[in-house]
Amino acid sequence: MCGIAGLIKFRGDAEDNIRKMNERMLHRGPDDGGTFISENGEVALGHRRLSIVDLSKNGAQPMVSHSGRMVMVYNGEIYNNKDVKQRLINDGYAKESDFRGSSDTEVLLEAIEYYGMKEALSLCKGMFGIAVYDKDTQTVTLARDRVGEKPLYYGKVAGAFAFASDLGCLRVIEGFDNAINTDVLDIYFTEGYIPAPYTIYKDINKLEAGTILTIDVKTLTTTETVYWSMKEVAKKGQNNIFTGTRKEAADELERLLKESIKDQMVADVPVGAFLSAGIDSSTIVALMQELQPGKVRTFTIGMEDKAFNEAVYAGEIAKHLGTKHTELYITEKDAKAVIPKLANMFAEPFADSSQIPTYLVSKMTRDHVTVSLSGDGGDELFCGYTSYESISRIWGKMHGIPYPVRKAASALVLASPLSKKEIYRIKGTILGAEGPVELHRMEHETDPLTKKIALKKGTLPYKYTELKNGFLSEVNHETMLMDMLVYHPDDILVKVDRTAMAVSLETRVPMLDKDVVEFAWTLPIDYLREGNVGKQVLRDVLYRYVPKQMMERPKKGFSIPIDKWLLDSDLREWAEGLLDKEKIRQQGILDPDVVEKIWTDYTENGIYRIQIWYILMFQQWYEEEFLR
């Protein structure tokens, strides 16, 4: 895992500024660093390295291709690089002796030069953010992995084109004066994160998953190409439903997961796995232990509050599987100590409070290994969230009523005195949903105060609003697709990448392997869900290794009681300092009266809204990142 940075046509000292960008992301790559400046001075590339495969200087970056034509900086891992290398040899491009080392970086760069970016990426399985400077065509091409595991930000800064793995790198560029993109705040205060392609800054975007962006060095004009689409993969999968038995589906899923895990366990540094005691991480660990002759290293954090503690169950699973297990019980004090680090860690407002325990488990894990596998993706790919069943059930009751009738009834309820009661307001809101896609989105928009927090009302479209109702024929699959397009890459994967990289830990996600994802979309819903219990086919795989009764317990989730903590004296003082009404009024971004009502509803009436944490994370970012 690494960090990349770049400047095109920067008017100042490009070398000095690319070094500053490198320094800002030292945590992403503490082992080595390098820069490249083109002969004409118009392209500057930077790289920080966390050495995982080929620890020698043969894997150092920026890397120049064998011909000298291309220069690449790259963040990520290509798990099937040996297969790609063999294809290059078979196709006559190179001999084994031509390769300087064993790094996937060298193989990827040569594949891009020989096959072109799009075809090369179609051959690769992995996670990555890439930038390649082509001296012949005078272009820089950026690319991001299929599902968005690795970040890549880009845009105009101080008249130049800039890009980096860390949004904070763009802030350190001399002359940075990009304003806050207030158009995204309605989305942020609804979701708790800012979805791609947007960022908190104007003129800076996130490159979307599965996308290639080519920049003309002379004109700074850009061309965007989608080389892999989650939407199209889902559509194709649902049009070609798996016809075998459920046992055969579990057999195939187990085979694909084993292939993915085997590839992702390859490293020249110690490898372990997060174990939360849930279905997903337990499945990954079980298959790792099946594949590895020695004991797999597993890591869990426990909480003092029993309502949030799964460490005991994780320990039982680890003992059953025979892993070398490490657990750390964290205190409330430990968790609270993370809060001051969050603004710098994420570099823009981000408010999934499980970011705190995720950071702590990453920090503890990094003391023992450099790479950790996780079970992320299981809920979204195998219908695990209970909300999927709720949406399916509610839509089953609603869809028989013609939409114009429901829309009119929704407007009447919301305009009546009934809407003052939360239950009727929620029912009135969801009654107006055109389809399950809109119903899923509306779950987050039933509180009228949500859209009043920001003074400027946003009108930006994003993927939750762009996915058309009926795109897939089955309700659960449509809501799963929505989450794989937005929530998973822009919340879950952001949280894992930023917290782990803050302590220089590489995380890998076997369930996001291309073949696993494409197979998952072919599964019929009755292989995924029985009643309100999801992930059936994944459970079928797990129960081959872990007794079913060991897993039959309510899932606690990887979260913290932030709603209780904020009433404690220390955190309450911190929060009230950020939410000072006069301060917010002077900032001119949020509505001070709405913020005050949300806070007093909580402190005086016991009404906790998740938007409290969203507001606090925005205010902390504003004071510690934007104003610094």
N, C-alpha and C positions, 0 to 999 in steps of 0.2 A: 504494500500500500504506500502511496506516495502523494505528492502534491505537485501540480503543474501551474505555470503562470506564463503570460505572454503579453507583449505590447507590439502594436503595428503602427508605424508612422507617428511615433511619439516625438514631440517637438523638443523635449528637454534631454536630460542625460538618461538615455535608455538603460545603460549598464547599471547606473546607480539605482534607478527605480526598480529594475528587475531584481536586483539584490535585496531591496527592501521588501518586495513582494515575497521573495523566498524566505526571508526572516520571519515574516508574519505567519507563515505556515510551517515553521520548524517542527511543531508537534506532529505534523503529518509525515515527516521524513527526517528523523533525527540522525540517521546514519551517514548521510552524504548529501551533497548538493552541487549544482552546477548551473552555468549560464551559457547562452549562445547569442552572439550578435552577428547578424548577416553582414556581408562585405559592404553593402550600401547603407548599413545602419538602420534599415527600415523595419527589421524584424528582430525582436529580442525574445528569447525563450528562457524560462527558469524552471528548475526542478529540485524538489527535496525528496530524498529516498529513504524509505523504510525497507531494508534489505530482507527479502523473503526467499527468493530463488536466485541462485548464482550470486553469492555474497561478494564475489571479486569485483574488480574494476571493469571487468568485461560487461557487467550489467549497468554501468553508470550511465547517467543521462545528463543533458541532452545527448542523444545518440545519432550519429551520422550513418546513413546506409552505406553498404559496401561500395556502391558506385559514386557516392559523394553527392548524389542529387537531392536526397531528402534528409531532413533533420526532424527528430521526433522527441517530444516529451509525453509521458504516459503515466497514468495513475490507475493501477488495477492489477488484475491477473488474467492470463489466458490459460485456462485449465487444460485445454487440448493442444497446447503448443507443440508437443512432439508429433502429433498427427499432421498439423499444419506444416511443420518443418519437413516431414517426410514427403508431403505432397509437393513442396517446392523442389525437393531433390528429384522426385519421380517425374516432375514436369520439366526437368532439365534446367531449372533456373540456377541451381547451386549444387555443389558437392558438400558432403559432410565436413570436409576439411576447410571449407570456406567460412564456416561459422566460428567466430572468435571465442564464444563461450556457450553457456547452456541457458541463458536467460530467455524468457518469453518475449522480452522487449525486442531483442534482435530478430527473432522469428516474425513477430508482428510487423516490424518495420519493413523487412524484406518482402513479406506477403503484400503489404500495402503498395510498395513500389512495383511489384510484379503484376499483381491482379487488379490493382485499384482499390480505393477505400471500401466501396460498397461490397464488392465480391469478397475481399479479404475478411471483412467483418461477418459476412454470411458463413464463412468457414470456421469462425472462432466461437468458442464457448467460454464465457467469462464475464467479468465486470470491469468497466473501464471508463475513463475520461481521457481522450486523446487529442493531441494537437500535432499536426505534421506540416512543416514548411517545405514546399516544393520549389527549389531554386529555378527550375526550368520554366514552370508556368507562373511563377511569382504569385502563388496562392498559399494561404494557410487554411488547413481543413481541420475542423473540430468534429469529434464524434463522441457519443455517449452510449453506454450499454443498453441492452434491450428493455430492461425493466426499471432502470434508474438507480442502481445500487451506488454508483459513484457520481459525485456532483461535478457540474461544470457551468460556471457563470461567465457571461460575456456582455459586452456593450461598449458604448462610447463614454470615455473618460478623458477630460481635458483635451478634447479634439482628436484623441487617438482611439484606436480599437484595442480593447483590453480583454483578457480572459484569465480565469484562475479556478482552481479547485475550491478555494475558500473565498467567500464574498468579502471577507475582511481584507484580503490582499488588494482588492481594487480601491479600498479606502485609503491605503497608504501611498497611492500614486500621487506624485506632486501635481497640484492643481485640481485634485478631486473636489468637485462641488455639486455633485448630483443631489437633487432635492428628494425629499420623501415622496414616494408614489402614493399619495393619499387615495387614489382610485381603488387600491387593493384592500383598504382597511375594512370595508364591509365584509369582504370574503374572510379576512383574517379574524375578525371578531365573531364570525359565524363558525369557522372551522378550527381556529387555534393555530393555523399555519398559513403560509402563502404558497399557493399551488403554482407549478410551472405553467406557463413560461414566465410568470411575473416574479419580481423581487420587491423588496421594500423601497428600492431606489428607482427613480425615473431613468430611462435609457439603459437599464441593465436587466438582462433576462437570464433565466435558467434555460440551458439547452434541454429540450425534452428527450425523454428516453427513446431509444431506437432511431435517433436523428443524426444526420450529418449536416454540418454547416460549413460552407466554403467561402472564404473571404478573399477578394481580389486585393492584393497588397497595394496596387497603384491607386485604386478608386475607393477602396473600403466597401464596395458593394458586396452583398451576400446572396448566396443561393442555398436553399434548404432542401434536403432530401430525406424522406422517411425510408429507412432500409428494413425496418421490422415494426409491425403494428400489433399491439395487444388487442385492439378492437378486431382487426382482421383475423388474427389467430383464434379469438373467441368465436367469431362468426363461422369460420371454417370448421372449428371443432364441433360446434353445435349442429352444423349441417352434415357432419360425419360421425354420428354418435357411435361409441364403442359398443359392439354387438356381443361381446363375450359375456360370460357369467361374472358375478361380483368377485368370486374367487380368482378368476382369470384376470380381472382388473387389478386386484390386490397383488397378484403375481407380477404383473407388468409394472405396477407402480414400485414394488419392492426392487425389481431389477433396475429400473431407471434411477431410483434414489441411490442404490448401491453404486452405480456407475458415477453418479454425480459426486457422492461423498468420497469415493476412491480418488477421483481427480482432485477434489478440493482438500484432501488431506496431504497432498504433495507439497513439501516445503523443506527448505534447508535450515529451518528454525523450529522450535517446539510448537506443537499444535494441540489445542484442546477444544472444549465445547461448553457453551452455557447450558445449564440444566435447570429449568424452572419448575419441573414436575408436571408440566402440561403435556398434552398429546404430542405436540409438534416437536419440542426439544427432546422429549423422551424417545421419539421415533428416530431422530437423527443420531442421538447418542447410542441407542441400541444397535443401529446399523454400523456405526463407527466401530463399536466394540466387536461386532461380528467380523469386520474386515481387518481389524488390527490385531496382530498376535499378542502385543503387550497390553497393558492397562491404559485406557483412554483417560486423559486428564479432564475432569468435569468441575464446574464452578457454579456455586449458588450463593446468593446472599439471603440472610434471614432478617426478619423484622421483629422488634419487640412486641408490636401489636399483633396478637394472634389472628385478627381478622384479615391481616395482610401478609401472613407468614406461610410460605409453602416449603421452607427449607427442610422441615422434618420429612415431608413426603419425597422431596428430591433426594434426601439422604437414603431413604428406603429403596428408591429406584436405583440409585447408584450402587448400593450394596448388592441388590439383586443382579445387576448387570456386571458387577465386578470392576467398576472403574476406580481410578485413583481420585477420590473426591475431596474437594476443598470447599469449605463453607465459611462464611463470615457473617456474624450477626452485627448489623449496623444499628446504631442508636438514632434517636430523633435528632440529636445534636450533629451526628455525622451527616445526615441527610440535609439538614438546614444549612450546613457549612458549604454545600455545593451551590446554593442559590446565587451567591455573588459572582460565580464563574460562568453563569449561563449565557449572559449577553455576549461575551467574547467568544464563547464556544460555538454559538450558532450564528453570530454576526448579523442576524436580523430577527425580528420577533418570532418566537416559536414557543408554543405553550402546551405541549403534551407533558403533564407533570410527571409521567413515568420516565422522563428524561433524567430525573434525579437518581432513582435506583439503577437505571441503565448505565449511567456514568459510574456509579459505585461498584457495580459488578464488573465493569470493564477495567476499572482501576485495580481491583483485587486480582482479576485474571491476568493482567499484564505483569504482575509480579512473578508469574510462573511460566507463561507462554507468550509467544509473539503473534500467534494466529488463533482465532477462536471461531468455530462454526456455530451457527444459531438455527433455530427452527422457524424463523420468520417466513411468512407466506402461507402457512398452513390454513389459517382461518379464511383468507380471501380466495384461495384456490380450491379448497375442499369444503366450503360452506359451513364454516365453524361458528360464526357470530350468531348469537341468539336473535339479533335484530333481523337477520334474513328470514327466520321463521315468522317473526312478527309482521314483517312487510308482506310476506306471502299470504298470511292469514287475513290481514286487514284488506289487502287488495282483493282477496277472494270474496269478501263481503261487499266491496264497493263497486267492482267493475261491471256488475250487471245493471247498474243505474246509469243512464246516458250522461255523458260528461257535461253537456249544457245544464242539465238539471242539477247535478252535483255542484257545479260552479256557482250557480245562482243560490243554492242552499248555503254554500260556504260563505258567500258574501252577506247573506242575511244573518247568519249566526255571528259572524265577526263584527257586524254593525249593530248588533243587539246588546242589551245589558248582560246577556249570558256570557259574553266574551270576557267579562271581568273575572270570571272564575276560570282558573287555569285549565281544568278538564274540558270545558266547553270550547275554550280558545284553541286547544290542541285539536280537538275533534273537528272544529270548524275549519281549521287550517288544512288538515290533511284531507278533508272531504273534497277540497278543490283540486286535488292532485289529478293531473291528466292520465298518469300511468305510474307504474312502480318506480321508475327512475325518478320522477318528480316527487313521489312519496318518500323515497329514501333521502332525497335532498332536503325536503321539508322537515324532516326529523330535527334538524338543527336550527330551524327558523320559526319555531312556534312562539318564542318569547318576543313580543314587540319591541322590547328595549334593545335587543341585539342590533337591529339596524339603525338605532339612534345613537350609538356610542360615538361613532365618528361624525364630525360635523359635515364632511363632504360625503355625499351619497354616491357610492360607486355604481358604475353601469357596465363594468367589464364582464365579458363572457368568460367562462372557464369550463373545464371538461364536465363538471357535474351538470351544467346547463346545456352543453352542446350534444350530449348523448341523447339520441331520440328515443322516446318510448317505443317499445316494440322492436328495437334493434335486434334483440334476441327473443326467441319465442317463449322462454321460460323465465318466470319472475325471479327466482333465486339467482339464476345465472346473470340476469341483468344487473342486480344489485351487487353481485360479486365483481362484475366487470367495472362498475363505477368505482369500487374501492381499489381495484388493481390499477385504474387509470389515475386516481387522485390520492386517496387516503394512504395507500401503501407506499408509493414512491415519495410523496411529499410530506408525510408524517413519519411512518414507521421506519423507512429506510434512512431518512434524514436523521432521525433520533439516534439510530444505531451507528451510522457513520460518524456523526459529529462527536458523540460521547466517547466512542472507542478511539477515534483518531486523536482526541484530546489527550489521551494517555499513550499514543503510538501503538495501539493494538489494531491489527487487521482482523476484520470480521468477514466471514464468508457465509453464504446462504444457499445451501444445496437445493432447497425446494424451488429456487428461482432459476435453476438450470433450464435452458431452452427446451430440452426434450421433456422434462417433467412438466413444465408449464403447458406445452402444446398438448401433451397427453391429458392433463387435468381438464382441459376445456372440452374433451370428447366424452367425458363421463356423464351419464344420465343422472338426473337429480336424485333418483331413488338409490343410487350407489353412494350418494353424499349425505343424505339426510333421511332419518327415520323419526317422524314426529318433530320434536324440538331438539333432537340430538344430531349434530352435524359430524362431518369428517369420518363418515362410516368406513370408507375404503381405507383411509389412513389408519383408523383404529384396527382394521383387519390386519394390516401390516404389523402394527405395534404389538398386538396381542399374540403374535408368534414369538415374541421375545419377553414380554412383560405380562404377568397375569392380569386379566381384565379387572378383577376385584381391587387390584392395587391402584387402578386409575379411576375407579368409580367414586368420585367425590366432587363436590362443587369446585369450580375453578375460581380462585381468588383474584387472579389477575396480577400484573406486575405494576402495582400502583402504590401510592402513599396517601395518607389521610390529610391532604392539604386543607380540606374544609375545616378540620379541627385545629390544625397547627396555626392557621392565620389568626386565631383568637388568642394565642399565647402572647405574652407581653412583648417579647423580642421581635417576633415576626409581625405582630400587629403594629408595632412602632415603625418598622421598616415599611410595611404596606401603606400606612397612613402618611408617611413621608412622601411616598411616590404618588399618592392619590390626593395630595393637598389641592383643594379646590382652586385657590388663587393661582397656584403653579400651573394647573391644567388650563385655566382660563388664559394665562399669558402665553402658553405654548400654542394655543389656537388650533389644535388638531382634534381633540376629543371634546365632547359636550360635558362641561363640568357638572351640570345639574343631573344628567343621566348617570354619570359615574358616581356622584354622591348618593343618588337613590339606590343604585345597585349595592354600594358598600353599606349604607345604613339599613337596607333590607336584611343584609347578612348579619351585621353586628347587633342590631336592635330587635329584629323579628325572626332571626334564625333561618332566613331564606338564602341559601347558598346557590349562586349561579356560577357555572363553570367560567363564564365571562370574567369573573373577578381575576382568576389566574391569567387569562388572556390579557386583560388590561395591565396587570402588574408586570408581565413579561414585556409588554410594549413599552411601558414607562421606564423600566429598567434599561432596556435597549436604547431608548431615546437619550437617557441621561449618560449612560456609560459608553455607548458606541457612537451615536450620532453627534452628540455635543462635544465629544472629547477632542 
